[in-house]
Amino acid sequence: MNARLILVIAACLVVGLMLGQFSTGHQIVVPQPAIGRYHMSVAGPNGTVNVCNTSTGECWIYQGDMQWRSLGSPALQAKAAK
């Protein structure tokens, strides 16, 4: 083989490797699930249930006494106290 043919093949390989990285270097984007409006947590030995509305910031608590109690909006109360 002459030097010119080797140089052309080497140049093609380099260009192919450079272009190949652009097409194979893309990351797959996995869509994240939407965050719900209401968040609930259960804690404690008596099964205390906390529910918060992420849209308004209002929270409710249920402690097993068969009644839901509103805690209002703790975020707004903290801002008002400052």
N, C-alpha and C positions, 0 to 999 in steps of 0.2 A: 504494500500500500504506500502511496506517496503521502507526503506530509500534508498536502492540501486536503485530501480526503479525510484524514484523521482530524484535522482542524475543523472541518465542516461537521463531522459527526460529534465531536466534543462540544461545539457551539450549539448544535441541536439538542444535545442532552442537557446542557446548562439551561437553555431557554425552556425546555420541557419541564425540568424540575422547578424552575421559578414559577411557571404558569400553573403547574400542578398543585403547588402549595396554596394558591388562591382558591382553587375549587374544593380542595379537601380540608382546608383550614377552618371552614365555617363550623361554628358550634350550633348544635341543635337547641333551639329555644323551646322549652316546655312551658306551656301556659300555666300560670298559677291559679288555683281556685279563688273565686271571689270571696272576700271576707263578708261574713253575714252581718246583719244589722244587730242581732242580739247575741250576746256572749253569756254563757252559763257556766258556773262552777259549783261543785258540790264539795263540801269540806266538813270536817269535824265529826265527832262520834254520833251526834244526833242528826246528821245529814243536812246541815244548813245549806240552802240553795241560794246562790246569788245570781241575779240576772241583770245585765247592763245593756242599755240601748246605746249603741255606738253612734247613732245619728244625733240624739239629743243629749246624751250623757247621763240620762236618768237611770237610777239603779233601784232594784227591789230586792228584798231578802225574805226568805221563808225559813223559819226555824222549827217547824214541826208543830206549831200551835194552831195549825189550820188557818192561818191568816198571812197574807202577803203584806209587807210593810214597805212603803216607799222611802227610800233614803234621799230622795230628791236628786240633785245633780252635784255630786261631790266636787267635780271640777269647777263648776260655777260658784259653789260655796267657798272654795279655796281662793278663787279670784276676788270675790266680794270681801273676804276677810283681810286681804292685803291692803 
